[in-house]
Amino acid sequence: MQRALSLAWHYVRLAVMNELQYRLNFFIQLLESAIALVTALVVLALVYSHTDNLGGWNRYELQALLGVYTVLMAVIRVSMQPNIDRLIGDIHQGNFDFVLTKPMDAQWQVSIREVRVWQLIDVVAGLLIVGDAVWRLGNQISLWQAGLFGVTLLLGIAILYAVWMLIGCIAFWAIRIDNVFELFDNVASAGRLPVTIYPGWMRIILTYIVPMAFAVTVPAQVITARIDATTVLIQAGVALGFLVLLRVVWRWSLTQYSGASA
């Protein structure tokens, strides 16, 4: 475990050193994040200028949901997306051989090699959106509630990680999987709104196939005091189930890789 964490920290250090060579990227990312943040909040204000309730959520509860969605999508762009892109390239070019020959678990290696440091700006922005929403709701957040929010947020990250890696495993069989990721992004974008506003068939997709309900909605419900402990336990079960499924599929996928020399 110590070696695994040491390797992860090594990759983070390399990413920071690399990004600091191009500091203009920080200001570009800051501008992009500010534009996206302002646009999302303006749209939210426009929606609630015509209604006080959307699927059982008031304006600031939905703002908290938007903040959680922003954090999770930023985490995808920080590490999950660049690592999956590199994994796909390595598989198709035969460079995945070098991963398999290293004395470290292959899944762990391909999950931590790439880090987009400046994307962390969106993580901070999302947390600020959540904090502002909680403040405007006037809720008194206990230490227990804040800790539970952190746990459910990590569980949401685990769920999305498993889903992204499962899609990435398709590269062991198919050359072009860009369309699959585009489809996932389009469906996942629905997670910025409460699942309760969608028809039944869409709720099933967002709960069990692309589990944005568990990844995004549960942390937002925790921080806005809209949830019970049972739902959190279900989220933990879903996260564990997807991670176990990923491990099984990953190990099976490795048996399908023939290598560059085959």
C-alpha positions as CSV (number, residue, x, y, z in Angstrom):
1,M,0.0,0.0,0.0
2,Q,2.8,2.4,0.9
3,R,4.5,1.7,-2.5
4,A,1.3,2.4,-4.3
5,L,0.7,5.7,-2.5
6,S,4.4,6.6,-3.1
7,L,4.0,6.0,-6.8
8,A,0.9,8.1,-6.9
9,W,2.6,11.0,-5.2
10,H,5.5,10.7,-7.6
11,Y,3.2,11.1,-10.6
12,V,1.5,14.1,-8.9
13,R,4.8,15.8,-8.4
14,L,5.8,15.2,-12.0
15,A,2.4,16.6,-13.2
16,V,2.9,19.8,-11.0
17,M,6.4,20.3,-12.3
18,N,5.2,19.9,-15.9
19,E,2.2,22.2,-15.5
20,L,4.3,24.9,-13.8
21,Q,6.3,25.2,-17.1
22,Y,3.2,26.6,-18.7
23,R,1.7,28.9,-16.1
24,L,-0.4,30.7,-18.7
25,N,-2.6,27.6,-18.7
26,F,-3.6,28.4,-15.1
27,F,-5.1,31.7,-16.2
28,I,-6.8,30.2,-19.3
29,Q,-8.3,27.5,-17.1
30,L,-9.4,30.1,-14.5
31,L,-11.1,32.1,-17.3
32,E,-12.8,29.0,-18.7
33,S,-14.0,27.9,-15.2
34,A,-15.3,31.4,-14.4
35,I,-17.3,31.5,-17.7
36,A,-18.8,28.0,-17.2
37,L,-19.6,28.8,-13.5
38,V,-21.3,32.1,-14.3
39,T,-23.3,30.6,-17.2
40,A,-24.5,27.7,-15.1
41,L,-25.6,30.0,-12.2
42,V,-27.4,32.4,-14.7
43,V,-29.3,29.5,-16.2
44,L,-30.2,28.3,-12.7
45,A,-31.5,31.8,-11.8
46,L,-33.5,32.0,-15.1
47,V,-35.2,28.6,-14.3
48,Y,-36.2,29.6,-10.8
49,S,-37.5,33.0,-12.0
50,H,-40.4,31.0,-13.3
51,T,-40.8,28.4,-10.6
52,D,-40.0,27.9,-6.9
53,N,-39.6,24.1,-7.1
54,L,-38.1,21.7,-9.6
55,G,-38.6,18.0,-9.0
56,G,-38.9,18.7,-5.2
57,W,-35.7,20.8,-5.1
58,N,-35.6,24.6,-4.4
59,R,-33.1,26.9,-6.0
60,Y,-30.3,26.6,-3.5
61,E,-30.7,22.9,-3.1
62,L,-30.3,22.5,-6.8
63,Q,-27.3,24.9,-6.7
64,A,-25.7,22.4,-4.2
65,L,-26.4,19.6,-6.7
66,L,-24.8,21.7,-9.4
67,G,-21.8,22.2,-7.2
68,V,-21.4,18.5,-6.6
69,Y,-21.8,17.8,-10.3
70,T,-19.0,20.4,-11.1
71,V,-16.7,18.8,-8.6
72,L,-17.2,15.3,-9.9
73,M,-16.8,16.3,-13.6
74,A,-13.7,18.2,-12.7
75,V,-12.2,15.0,-11.0
76,I,-12.9,13.2,-14.3
77,R,-10.9,15.8,-16.2
78,V,-8.1,15.9,-13.6
79,S,-7.2,12.2,-13.8
80,M,-9.8,9.8,-15.1
81,Q,-10.1,11.1,-18.7
82,P,-6.4,11.6,-19.4
83,N,-5.5,8.2,-17.9
84,I,-8.2,6.4,-20.0
85,D,-7.0,8.2,-23.1
86,R,-3.4,7.1,-22.5
87,L,-4.6,3.6,-21.7
88,I,-6.4,3.3,-25.0
89,G,-3.4,4.7,-26.9
90,D,-1.1,2.2,-25.1
91,I,-3.3,-0.8,-25.9
92,H,-3.6,0.1,-29.6
93,Q,0.1,1.0,-30.0
94,G,1.4,-2.0,-28.0
95,N,2.9,0.2,-25.3
96,F,0.8,-1.4,-22.7
97,D,3.5,-4.1,-22.5
98,F,5.6,-1.7,-20.5
99,V,2.9,-1.4,-17.9
100,L,2.6,-5.1,-17.5
101,T,6.3,-5.6,-17.0
102,K,6.5,-3.2,-14.0
103,P,6.3,-4.6,-10.5
104,M,3.1,-2.8,-9.6
105,D,-0.6,-3.6,-10.1
106,A,-1.4,-2.6,-13.7
107,Q,-4.8,-1.2,-12.9
108,W,-3.3,1.1,-10.3
109,Q,-0.6,2.2,-12.7
110,V,-2.9,3.2,-15.5
111,S,-5.2,5.0,-13.1
112,I,-2.6,7.5,-11.7
113,R,-0.1,8.2,-14.5
114,E,-1.7,11.4,-15.8
115,V,-2.8,14.4,-13.7
116,R,-4.2,17.7,-15.1
117,V,-3.4,19.9,-12.2
118,W,-5.1,23.1,-13.4
119,Q,-8.4,21.3,-13.7
120,L,-8.4,21.3,-9.9
121,I,-9.7,24.9,-10.2
122,D,-13.1,23.4,-11.1
123,V,-13.0,21.2,-8.0
124,V,-12.5,24.4,-5.9
125,A,-15.2,26.2,-7.8
126,G,-17.7,23.4,-7.3
127,L,-17.0,23.3,-3.5
128,L,-17.5,27.0,-3.4
129,I,-20.9,26.6,-5.2
130,V,-21.9,24.0,-2.6
131,G,-20.7,26.2,0.3
132,D,-22.6,29.2,-1.0
133,A,-25.8,27.1,-1.4
134,V,-25.6,25.8,2.1
135,W,-25.1,29.3,3.5
136,R,-28.1,30.6,1.6
137,L,-30.2,27.8,2.8
138,G,-29.3,28.7,6.3
139,N,-28.5,25.1,7.3
140,Q,-26.3,24.4,10.3
141,I,-23.8,21.8,9.1
142,S,-22.6,19.5,11.8
143,L,-19.2,17.9,11.8
144,W,-20.9,14.6,11.3
145,Q,-22.9,15.9,8.2
146,A,-19.7,17.5,6.7
147,G,-17.9,14.2,7.2
148,L,-20.7,12.2,5.7
149,F,-20.7,14.6,2.7
150,G,-17.0,13.9,2.2
151,V,-17.6,10.2,2.3
152,T,-20.5,10.2,-0.2
153,L,-18.4,12.5,-2.5
154,L,-15.6,9.9,-2.4
155,L,-18.1,7.1,-3.1
156,G,-19.4,9.2,-6.0
157,I,-15.8,9.5,-7.4
158,A,-15.3,5.7,-6.9
159,I,-18.5,5.0,-8.9
160,L,-17.5,7.3,-11.8
161,Y,-14.0,5.9,-11.8
162,A,-15.3,2.3,-12.1
163,V,-17.7,3.3,-14.9
164,W,-15.0,5.1,-16.9
165,M,-12.5,2.3,-16.5
166,L,-15.2,-0.2,-17.5
167,I,-15.7,1.7,-20.7
168,G,-12.0,2.0,-21.2
169,C,-11.7,-1.8,-21.0
170,I,-13.6,-2.0,-24.3
171,A,-10.3,-0.9,-26.0
172,F,-9.0,-4.4,-25.5
173,W,-11.6,-5.5,-28.1
174,A,-12.4,-2.4,-30.2
175,I,-10.3,0.2,-31.9
176,R,-12.7,3.1,-31.9
177,I,-14.6,3.7,-28.6
178,D,-14.8,7.5,-28.8
179,N,-18.5,7.3,-29.5
180,V,-19.1,5.3,-26.3
181,F,-17.5,8.1,-24.2
182,E,-19.5,10.7,-26.1
183,L,-22.7,8.8,-25.3
184,F,-21.7,8.5,-21.7
185,D,-20.9,12.2,-21.4
186,N,-24.3,13.1,-23.0
187,V,-26.2,10.8,-20.5
188,A,-24.0,11.9,-17.6
189,S,-24.8,15.6,-18.2
190,A,-28.3,14.8,-17.1
191,G,-26.9,14.4,-13.6
192,R,-26.7,18.1,-13.1
193,L,-30.5,18.1,-12.5
194,P,-32.4,16.0,-10.0
195,V,-33.3,12.5,-11.2
196,T,-36.8,13.1,-9.9
197,I,-37.7,15.4,-12.9
198,Y,-37.1,12.6,-15.5
199,P,-39.5,9.9,-16.7
200,G,-39.2,6.4,-15.2
201,W,-37.0,4.9,-17.9
202,M,-34.5,7.8,-17.7
203,R,-34.4,7.4,-13.9
204,I,-33.5,3.7,-14.3
205,I,-30.6,4.6,-16.7
206,L,-29.3,7.4,-14.3
207,T,-29.6,5.1,-11.3
208,Y,-28.3,1.7,-12.4
209,I,-26.6,2.0,-15.9
210,V,-24.9,5.4,-15.7
211,P,-25.3,5.8,-11.9
212,M,-25.3,9.6,-11.7
213,A,-28.1,9.5,-9.1
214,F,-25.8,7.7,-6.7
215,A,-22.7,9.6,-7.7
216,V,-24.1,13.2,-7.7
217,T,-27.5,13.3,-6.1
218,V,-26.6,11.5,-2.9
219,P,-23.8,13.9,-1.8
220,A,-26.1,16.9,-2.6
221,Q,-28.9,15.3,-0.6
222,V,-26.5,14.8,2.4
223,I,-25.3,18.4,2.4
224,T,-28.8,19.8,2.1
225,A,-30.2,17.4,4.8
226,R,-32.6,15.6,2.4
227,I,-31.4,12.0,2.9
228,D,-31.4,9.2,5.4
229,A,-28.6,6.7,6.3
230,T,-30.2,3.9,4.3
231,T,-29.6,5.7,1.0
232,V,-25.9,6.3,1.9
233,L,-25.5,2.6,2.7
234,I,-27.0,1.8,-0.7
235,Q,-24.6,4.2,-2.4
236,A,-21.7,2.4,-0.7
237,G,-23.1,-0.9,-1.9
238,V,-23.3,0.4,-5.5
239,A,-19.8,1.8,-5.3
240,L,-18.4,-1.5,-4.0
241,G,-20.4,-3.5,-6.6
242,F,-19.0,-1.4,-9.5
243,L,-15.5,-1.6,-8.2
244,V,-15.7,-5.4,-7.9
245,L,-17.2,-5.6,-11.4
246,L,-14.4,-3.4,-12.7
247,R,-11.7,-5.7,-11.1
248,V,-13.3,-8.8,-12.6
249,V,-13.6,-7.2,-16.1
250,W,-10.1,-5.7,-15.9
251,R,-8.5,-9.1,-15.1
252,W,-10.5,-10.7,-17.9
253,S,-9.5,-7.9,-20.3
254,L,-5.8,-8.5,-19.5
255,T,-6.1,-12.1,-20.8
256,Q,-7.3,-10.6,-24.2
257,Y,-4.3,-8.4,-24.6
258,S,-1.8,-10.1,-27.0
259,G,1.0,-7.5,-26.7
260,A,3.1,-5.7,-29.3
261,S,5.2,-8.8,-30.0
262,A,2.3,-11.2,-30.7
